[in-house]
C-alpha cells in the first residue's frame, strides 16, 4: 500500500510525494487522513517566516481513520477501546500525560 503527502520543497513550492506505508510497530496505530485543517503555523512555515523549517511535510491538524493497529495496541492514549475503522482526532501537542 502507498501513501501520499504534500511536501514543501521550499517556501511556497509544494509537490505531492508518494511513499510506502510504514510497518506498524507493536504499540502503534496507522491512520488514513480523512480531513485536515490549515493552522496559522502552517501558513507561517509556507511563507518562509520560520527559516529553520524551510522544507518538509507540513500540517498537523487532522481527522483520521484507524487502518492498522500494532498487536499490543488495544486502546487510545486515554484508555478508550480502539479498533480498525474508528475515527480519531490525534492530539498534536502533548505537554503531559494528564
N, C-alpha and C positions, 0 to 999 in steps of 0.2 A: 504494500500500500504506500502511496505517496502523499505528501502534504505540500502545501503552498504557503508562502508568506510574502508580504510586501517588504522589500529590503531597500533602505535608503543608502545609495552609493555615495552620495554627498548631499549637503543641504539642498532641498527642493528637487532632487533627482531620485527617482524610485524605479524599481523593477520587480517583477514577480519572479520569485525563485521557487523551484521545486526541490524537494528533498525526501529521502527515505525516512519514514516514521521510526522513532527510536524503539529499541527493545524496552518493554515496560519492566522496571525493576520491581522487586517483591512488594514494596510498600508504596509504590507509585500509582498514579492514575493518568491515563492518556485521554485527552479531551479533544473533541471536534468543536471548533469555534462556530457558533451559530450566529452571534451578533456581537458587534464591537461598538465602542464609543471613542470619540476623539477627545482626549484630555487636553487641557491647556498646556501641560508639559510637552505633549506630543507636538503641538504647534510650535513651541519654542525650539525644540530639537530640530524639527523640519526646516525651520527658517535659519538655523545655524547659530541661534542665540546661546547655545551650550557647546562651546568648542571641544570639550572633552568627549562629546557624543556626536561625532561627525559622520558615522555610518553605522549600519546595523538594522536589525528589525526593531521597529518602534510600535508602541501600543501596548497597553496593559489592562485595559478595562474591557471585560467581555462576559458573555454568557456562553456556556458550552454544554456539551452532552458527553457523558462518560461513554467511551467506545471500547476501553480495555482497562482492566484492573490487575495489579500485581497479586500474586497468590496469597500474600499476607495482608492485603488491604480489604477491610470489610466495612469501614466507617469513614465519614469525612473527619476533618480536624476537630469538629465539635462533638464527635462521638455518635452522630446520627448514622443509621444504616445507609449504605451506599451500594448501588448496583449498576451494571451496564444499562445504559438508556436513560439514567437520571440526568436531569438538567441541573447545572450548578453555576454559581457565580463565585469564582475564586477571589479570595482576599489577596490583593496585590501589595498591601502594606501591613506588615505584622510587626508590632513593637513588643509584644509579649504573648504568652500562651493563655491569656485570660479571655 
